[in-house]
């Protein structure tokens, strides 16, 4: 502000008010001030570069998380204009960065087709940044300008020459007095950047993380655009058709509407529909999706009837759902003035898009079927199988209804219900095994906590059609207890509990049952996950007694940490050079050794030799092997992988740990069933003390891939996934 003092004109005041407005109510502009909003800042900046790419001027976008926690987005577009703005009497770059909604092109030559969910522009990011530096290469010179919290701190200056290079480089550090989030996360940004590269074919997006220990780096470039996206989504599924692509454009009421559709059928029983408008993921669907679905249904039916693949009766009874079984589709439209509706403003509302997408799909799909009759036949056969399973399931449902099982009046005999009737106050515990079920039933709060013991394995719904699913007693019991019905009769408002808690043993079987239940909820009752009704209980793994004091410990990692802290008290650790490590460094080393040990154990449990896995990863160069990362940290501390595999460091770890163990009595629970009723309630069920994880579904693409991988037929990719991620279901962010 000091740079500008003395010459406040009307426009400057408007600028200050705009920037202050954003800072006063950040959530109104970027959604929230937590993790989501923090990362949203990045998307706002990247979207400007994507716009340059869509206008045909930019081919490369480089995103870097810097060591100091700031983030840089660099592109090779035209560069933000630096000449005087025609009406504002200031450099255009200053206007773009300090005036709300001034991010667009001044001459109106090309509409902004990109733009994040909120589409607020780079000035908004500036307002919410402790500092922002912008460098522009344009007209042979490198120009630079600096800002803080939306205000100019260094006026535009020329800092170098650049020949005929052009481009924009924005570096910013979010204002930590506004955000509760503290750092950019690779895992959050990487999926969106990959998605942007799929949606904007030909653009190269290079992403690297230079912060912290884990140096990630990845480059995304897809000449095939959304066709390659569909291939990526179906990587672990068996295709039944090639990837089929349609595109076209039509004049709409507000300008040219472009539509692109890629689809492929697989042998899976689920459907994945990813839709976008102006690069925004329209989670709630909208007119582009409805247009696509209508055209798909009509075309398949017409082709089937005309070519005698469908009988009249089958033609009448087929539903859209039947025709989408096993389908993966990406729909991407570009609309000049998009209308977003729905609860989360992610539903496309422009009515004309329905017809535009619909006509493109019906024309081209019919042609495709005519030219590829064998594919058409496979698709129609799959559709008929889906329809038959649906009819069988309906018949089964009706017969059970007649017996009064599905109407909620007669709840399953195994369910120990609670007395409270307000679902907002009640909890359903799905408990593995009858003995744990018994403890849970005795220990629970009878008013609000219901118990449903599950016997044996739950059916894997990834591999079963709906009719087989409903024939499964365990699944039927679940559906009835939850109360929302199923399939065509699904009604989330009938949920009898707003917390459904999966409570399984902390062993491999427990993890398997948990994954099966999650698969069921994700594929068949996703709305329960969307609404945040699904939880994972976190029973303790250990009971630790020390001088008559009892403590419960949740994880192996936590136990090791405690033992190492206690054990280090009278230990000296020396490095290879013979120097004694400071206590902090020794603690850090031991923590790392414990992590290496945990990774090795996990690999061994799954039939791998840790040494071979590490050597493979080291030889390959690149690649994300957990062990490789851990050993590179070890080298940084002056030790070698040989010190570990040779046993020297393993002995150190064991010695310190067993020293820490002295005077403690440690008991490892083998299952929930070993806890008595009070213990189970106190540690795992008591709302005042327990730890529970709420199951969230941030990223449909990742979730679909992971469930396909974990529960599907393909063995090789599953092995690879486990190897790459040293899989621990507990840490899966789903
Ligand atoms: C305003 C006008 C023009 C380009 C841009 C802004 C622009 C903004 C950003 C933000 C990041 N990268 C960007 N690249 C370009 C049009 C420039 C012209 O007409 O030459």
Boltz pocket constraint, residues with backbone or C-beta under 6 A from the ligand:
constraints:
  - pocket:
      binder: B
      contacts: [[A, 45], [A, 48], [A, 49], [A, 52], [A, 75], [A, 77], [A, 78], [A, 79], [A, 80], [A, 81], [A, 96], [A, 102], [A, 103], [A, 104], [A, 105], [A, 106], [A, 122], [A, 168], [A, 170]]
      max_distance: 6.0
